[in-house]
């Protein structure tokens, strides 16, 4: 019984730490050093958007970006278009840009 309690506590601590890290990572200045323009084509899946943003240096962690989009209810609302990302844009602001179009 004790090992079950310890397992549940460890799982809870892991989820809490992950949640804290995601919040920190999404709001800190992004890695982008120079402005960059990207084109998101219609029908681009969230995973591909996240990978494209990562390859361009806009975000650090594609998976964290995807999780953030899902948790904020924006994953189905990201729009195609041309986007100009400023240096050090936080991931959450990049997400808002893509959701607002």
N, C-alpha and C positions, 0 to 999 in steps of 0.2 A: 504494500500500500504506500509506503514511504517513497519508493522509487517512482510511482505514478505521480505523486504530488510534486516531486522534484522535476520530473519530466514536463509536467504542465507549467511549472514555474519557469523552467528554462525556455520553453516554447514561447511563453508570454513575454519574457525578457527579450527574446530574439525579435519578436514582432514589434515590440516597443522600440528597440534600438533601430530596426529597419525603418520604422515610421519617422523617427527623429532624424535619421540620416537623409531620408527622402525630402523632408521639409527643409533641411539645411542645404542640401545640394540643389534644390529647385530654386532657391532664392538668392544664393550667392552669385557674385559676378561670374559670367560665363568665360570660357577660354578664348573666345574670339578676340583677336588683337586688332584687326582691321575690319572695316565694314565689308559686308559681302551681300551680293544679290543672288537669290536662288529662285528657280521656277519650280513650282509644285504643279504637276499636271493633274487634270481631272481623273478621279478614280484611284489615285495613289493611296495604298493602304497605310495605316498608321505606322506599322513596322518599317516600311520603306521610307516614310517621311523622317522617322527618327534616325534611321541609318544615314540618310542624306544629310540631315542636320549635323550629325556627328562627323561625317567625312568632311564637311565644310568647316568644321571647327566651331559651330554655333553652340553645341551642347557637349557635355562630357560623357554621359551615359545614356545610350539609346533605350535600354530597358527601363531605366528610371523615368525617362520621358514618357514612355508608353504607359507605365503604371500611373504616373501623375495625370495623364490625359484621361484614363479610365476613371480614376478616383474623383476627378473633378467633373465628370460627365461630359467631357468635350471630345471624346474619341470619335464619335460619329458626326461631329460638327466642324471638323477641320476642312478648310476650303482651299481649292486650287488657286493659283495666281502667282504673281511676281512679288517677292518680298525682299525688302532691304533691311538686313539685320545689322544693328549698330554694334560696335565693339563692346565686349563684356556684358552682353544682354543676358540676364538670368534666364534659365530654362523656362520658368513659369511665364515670363513675359513673352518669350518666343511662342509658347503655347497659346497665349492670349492673342497674339498677332495672327496666328494661323486660324484660330476660331473666329476672329472678327472679320477676317478676309481682307 
